[in-house]
Amino acid sequence: MSFAILGSLLDVFDFNLLLGAVPSRFIGVMTNEVLVAVPLFVFMGVLLERSRIAEQLLETMGLMFGRLRGGFGIWVIAVGTVLAASTGIVG
């Protein structure tokens, strides 16, 4: 913003260009339906952290697969699958 003001004072930048583009960018971000899920994912992460559900799930799976070779990898994938299914993340 400071460079835009400096450029406007030196007559090398049209300040109306900046003022016309910024509101349309904000409206474009607000109407994007994909970004609506971001606060909900953050809320779900906070809920899982505060209630210690994720921690208990990891500890339980660690006890179940602790003796298997590669058990750590198996239970991390299993817990990730359960948490991804509960939050709606596909990937």
PyMOL commands that place a pseudoatom at each C-alpha (Angstrom):
pseudoatom trace, name=CA, resn=MET, resi=1, chain=A, elem=C, hetatm=0, pos=[0.000, 0.000, 0.000]
pseudoatom trace, name=CA, resn=SER, resi=2, chain=A, elem=C, hetatm=0, pos=[2.888, 2.336, 0.779]
pseudoatom trace, name=CA, resn=PHE, resi=3, chain=A, elem=C, hetatm=0, pos=[4.371, 1.756, -2.692]
pseudoatom trace, name=CA, resn=ALA, resi=4, chain=A, elem=C, hetatm=0, pos=[0.982, 2.531, -4.244]
pseudoatom trace, name=CA, resn=ILE, resi=5, chain=A, elem=C, hetatm=0, pos=[0.808, 5.812, -2.340]
pseudoatom trace, name=CA, resn=LEU, resi=6, chain=A, elem=C, hetatm=0, pos=[4.398, 6.657, -3.273]
pseudoatom trace, name=CA, resn=GLY, resi=7, chain=A, elem=C, hetatm=0, pos=[3.728, 5.798, -6.922]
pseudoatom trace, name=CA, resn=SER, resi=8, chain=A, elem=C, hetatm=0, pos=[0.581, 7.921, -6.883]
pseudoatom trace, name=CA, resn=LEU, resi=9, chain=A, elem=C, hetatm=0, pos=[2.511, 10.886, -5.463]
pseudoatom trace, name=CA, resn=LEU, resi=10, chain=A, elem=C, hetatm=0, pos=[5.157, 10.503, -8.193]
pseudoatom trace, name=CA, resn=ASP, resi=11, chain=A, elem=C, hetatm=0, pos=[2.448, 10.187, -10.907]
pseudoatom trace, name=CA, resn=VAL, resi=12, chain=A, elem=C, hetatm=0, pos=[3.611, 6.740, -12.032]
pseudoatom trace, name=CA, resn=PHE, resi=13, chain=A, elem=C, hetatm=0, pos=[0.671, 4.790, -10.586]
pseudoatom trace, name=CA, resn=ASP, resi=14, chain=A, elem=C, hetatm=0, pos=[-3.050, 5.310, -10.996]
pseudoatom trace, name=CA, resn=PHE, resi=15, chain=A, elem=C, hetatm=0, pos=[-4.523, 5.001, -7.503]
pseudoatom trace, name=CA, resn=ASN, resi=16, chain=A, elem=C, hetatm=0, pos=[-8.040, 4.479, -8.926]
pseudoatom trace, name=CA, resn=LEU, resi=17, chain=A, elem=C, hetatm=0, pos=[-6.787, 1.233, -10.447]
pseudoatom trace, name=CA, resn=LEU, resi=18, chain=A, elem=C, hetatm=0, pos=[-6.006, -0.092, -6.987]
pseudoatom trace, name=CA, resn=LEU, resi=19, chain=A, elem=C, hetatm=0, pos=[-9.256, 1.116, -5.454]
pseudoatom trace, name=CA, resn=GLY, resi=20, chain=A, elem=C, hetatm=0, pos=[-11.267, -0.463, -8.275]
pseudoatom trace, name=CA, resn=ALA, resi=21, chain=A, elem=C, hetatm=0, pos=[-9.552, -3.866, -8.073]
pseudoatom trace, name=CA, resn=VAL, resi=22, chain=A, elem=C, hetatm=0, pos=[-9.477, -4.487, -4.322]
pseudoatom trace, name=CA, resn=PRO, resi=23, chain=A, elem=C, hetatm=0, pos=[-13.251, -4.726, -3.688]
pseudoatom trace, name=CA, resn=SER, resi=24, chain=A, elem=C, hetatm=0, pos=[-13.753, -7.140, -6.569]
pseudoatom trace, name=CA, resn=ARG, resi=25, chain=A, elem=C, hetatm=0, pos=[-11.008, -9.386, -5.205]
pseudoatom trace, name=CA, resn=PHE, resi=26, chain=A, elem=C, hetatm=0, pos=[-12.601, -9.439, -1.748]
pseudoatom trace, name=CA, resn=ILE, resi=27, chain=A, elem=C, hetatm=0, pos=[-16.008, -10.276, -3.180]
pseudoatom trace, name=CA, resn=GLY, resi=28, chain=A, elem=C, hetatm=0, pos=[-14.462, -12.972, -5.377]
pseudoatom trace, name=CA, resn=VAL, resi=29, chain=A, elem=C, hetatm=0, pos=[-12.863, -14.628, -2.346]
pseudoatom trace, name=CA, resn=MET, resi=30, chain=A, elem=C, hetatm=0, pos=[-16.045, -14.401, -0.270]
pseudoatom trace, name=CA, resn=THR, resi=31, chain=A, elem=C, hetatm=0, pos=[-18.190, -16.063, -2.951]
pseudoatom trace, name=CA, resn=ASN, resi=32, chain=A, elem=C, hetatm=0, pos=[-15.823, -19.004, -3.415]
pseudoatom trace, name=CA, resn=GLU, resi=33, chain=A, elem=C, hetatm=0, pos=[-17.695, -22.036, -2.039]
pseudoatom trace, name=CA, resn=VAL, resi=34, chain=A, elem=C, hetatm=0, pos=[-14.544, -24.075, -1.532]
pseudoatom trace, name=CA, resn=LEU, resi=35, chain=A, elem=C, hetatm=0, pos=[-13.218, -21.614, 1.038]
pseudoatom trace, name=CA, resn=VAL, resi=36, chain=A, elem=C, hetatm=0, pos=[-16.344, -21.929, 3.181]
pseudoatom trace, name=CA, resn=ALA, resi=37, chain=A, elem=C, hetatm=0, pos=[-15.043, -25.268, 4.483]
pseudoatom trace, name=CA, resn=VAL, resi=38, chain=A, elem=C, hetatm=0, pos=[-11.760, -23.845, 5.816]
pseudoatom trace, name=CA, resn=PRO, resi=39, chain=A, elem=C, hetatm=0, pos=[-13.170, -22.434, 9.110]
pseudoatom trace, name=CA, resn=LEU, resi=40, chain=A, elem=C, hetatm=0, pos=[-15.083, -25.676, 9.632]
pseudoatom trace, name=CA, resn=PHE, resi=41, chain=A, elem=C, hetatm=0, pos=[-11.889, -27.744, 9.229]
pseudoatom trace, name=CA, resn=VAL, resi=42, chain=A, elem=C, hetatm=0, pos=[-10.124, -25.487, 11.716]
pseudoatom trace, name=CA, resn=PHE, resi=43, chain=A, elem=C, hetatm=0, pos=[-13.056, -25.833, 14.130]
pseudoatom trace, name=CA, resn=MET, resi=44, chain=A, elem=C, hetatm=0, pos=[-12.970, -29.635, 13.758]
pseudoatom trace, name=CA, resn=GLY, resi=45, chain=A, elem=C, hetatm=0, pos=[-9.236, -29.684, 14.473]
pseudoatom trace, name=CA, resn=VAL, resi=46, chain=A, elem=C, hetatm=0, pos=[-9.694, -27.560, 17.592]
pseudoatom trace, name=CA, resn=LEU, resi=47, chain=A, elem=C, hetatm=0, pos=[-12.520, -29.817, 18.748]
pseudoatom trace, name=CA, resn=LEU, resi=48, chain=A, elem=C, hetatm=0, pos=[-10.421, -32.951, 18.274]
pseudoatom trace, name=CA, resn=GLU, resi=49, chain=A, elem=C, hetatm=0, pos=[-7.496, -31.364, 20.102]
pseudoatom trace, name=CA, resn=ARG, resi=50, chain=A, elem=C, hetatm=0, pos=[-9.469, -29.989, 23.059]
pseudoatom trace, name=CA, resn=SER, resi=51, chain=A, elem=C, hetatm=0, pos=[-11.522, -33.136, 23.588]
pseudoatom trace, name=CA, resn=ARG, resi=52, chain=A, elem=C, hetatm=0, pos=[-8.396, -35.305, 23.200]
pseudoatom trace, name=CA, resn=ILE, resi=53, chain=A, elem=C, hetatm=0, pos=[-10.269, -37.676, 20.901]
pseudoatom trace, name=CA, resn=ALA, resi=54, chain=A, elem=C, hetatm=0, pos=[-7.438, -37.749, 18.365]
pseudoatom trace, name=CA, resn=GLU, resi=55, chain=A, elem=C, hetatm=0, pos=[-4.847, -38.380, 21.074]
pseudoatom trace, name=CA, resn=GLN, resi=56, chain=A, elem=C, hetatm=0, pos=[-6.855, -41.224, 22.599]
pseudoatom trace, name=CA, resn=LEU, resi=57, chain=A, elem=C, hetatm=0, pos=[-7.416, -42.734, 19.160]
pseudoatom trace, name=CA, resn=LEU, resi=58, chain=A, elem=C, hetatm=0, pos=[-3.688, -42.649, 18.418]
pseudoatom trace, name=CA, resn=GLU, resi=59, chain=A, elem=C, hetatm=0, pos=[-2.822, -44.194, 21.788]
pseudoatom trace, name=CA, resn=THR, resi=60, chain=A, elem=C, hetatm=0, pos=[-5.392, -46.966, 21.388]
pseudoatom trace, name=CA, resn=MET, resi=61, chain=A, elem=C, hetatm=0, pos=[-4.244, -47.817, 17.876]
pseudoatom trace, name=CA, resn=GLY, resi=62, chain=A, elem=C, hetatm=0, pos=[-0.640, -47.773, 19.109]
pseudoatom trace, name=CA, resn=LEU, resi=63, chain=A, elem=C, hetatm=0, pos=[-1.523, -50.386, 21.724]
pseudoatom trace, name=CA, resn=MET, resi=64, chain=A, elem=C, hetatm=0, pos=[-3.345, -52.518, 19.156]
pseudoatom trace, name=CA, resn=PHE, resi=65, chain=A, elem=C, hetatm=0, pos=[-0.629, -52.529, 16.487]
pseudoatom trace, name=CA, resn=GLY, resi=66, chain=A, elem=C, hetatm=0, pos=[2.424, -52.009, 18.702]
pseudoatom trace, name=CA, resn=ARG, resi=67, chain=A, elem=C, hetatm=0, pos=[3.782, -55.547, 18.320]
pseudoatom trace, name=CA, resn=LEU, resi=68, chain=A, elem=C, hetatm=0, pos=[3.392, -55.810, 14.560]
pseudoatom trace, name=CA, resn=ARG, resi=69, chain=A, elem=C, hetatm=0, pos=[6.260, -55.082, 12.231]
pseudoatom trace, name=CA, resn=GLY, resi=70, chain=A, elem=C, hetatm=0, pos=[5.444, -51.736, 10.661]
pseudoatom trace, name=CA, resn=GLY, resi=71, chain=A, elem=C, hetatm=0, pos=[2.679, -51.231, 13.223]
pseudoatom trace, name=CA, resn=PHE, resi=72, chain=A, elem=C, hetatm=0, pos=[3.412, -47.527, 13.529]
pseudoatom trace, name=CA, resn=GLY, resi=73, chain=A, elem=C, hetatm=0, pos=[2.757, -46.992, 9.833]
pseudoatom trace, name=CA, resn=ILE, resi=74, chain=A, elem=C, hetatm=0, pos=[-0.388, -49.113, 9.910]
pseudoatom trace, name=CA, resn=TRP, resi=75, chain=A, elem=C, hetatm=0, pos=[-2.003, -47.232, 12.778]
pseudoatom trace, name=CA, resn=VAL, resi=76, chain=A, elem=C, hetatm=0, pos=[-1.037, -43.814, 11.451]
pseudoatom trace, name=CA, resn=ILE, resi=77, chain=A, elem=C, hetatm=0, pos=[-2.751, -44.671, 8.155]
pseudoatom trace, name=CA, resn=ALA, resi=78, chain=A, elem=C, hetatm=0, pos=[-5.777, -46.085, 10.002]
pseudoatom trace, name=CA, resn=VAL, resi=79, chain=A, elem=C, hetatm=0, pos=[-6.159, -43.036, 12.260]
pseudoatom trace, name=CA, resn=GLY, resi=80, chain=A, elem=C, hetatm=0, pos=[-5.672, -40.718, 9.291]
pseudoatom trace, name=CA, resn=THR, resi=81, chain=A, elem=C, hetatm=0, pos=[-8.395, -42.578, 7.417]
pseudoatom trace, name=CA, resn=VAL, resi=82, chain=A, elem=C, hetatm=0, pos=[-10.826, -42.312, 10.322]
pseudoatom trace, name=CA, resn=LEU, resi=83, chain=A, elem=C, hetatm=0, pos=[-10.127, -38.615, 10.870]
pseudoatom trace, name=CA, resn=ALA, resi=84, chain=A, elem=C, hetatm=0, pos=[-10.316, -37.863, 7.152]
pseudoatom trace, name=CA, resn=ALA, resi=85, chain=A, elem=C, hetatm=0, pos=[-13.677, -39.601, 6.925]
pseudoatom trace, name=CA, resn=SER, resi=86, chain=A, elem=C, hetatm=0, pos=[-14.995, -37.645, 9.891]
pseudoatom trace, name=CA, resn=THR, resi=87, chain=A, elem=C, hetatm=0, pos=[-13.855, -34.263, 8.576]
pseudoatom trace, name=CA, resn=GLY, resi=88, chain=A, elem=C, hetatm=0, pos=[-14.703, -34.847, 4.920]
pseudoatom trace, name=CA, resn=ILE, resi=89, chain=A, elem=C, hetatm=0, pos=[-11.163, -34.594, 3.562]
pseudoatom trace, name=CA, resn=VAL, resi=90, chain=A, elem=C, hetatm=0, pos=[-10.636, -36.741, 0.495]
pseudoatom trace, name=CA, resn=GLY, resi=91, chain=A, elem=C, hetatm=0, pos=[-7.091, -37.397, -0.576]
for i in range(1, 91): cmd.bond("trace and resi %d" % i, "trace and resi %d" % (i + 1))
show_as sticks, trace
zoom trace
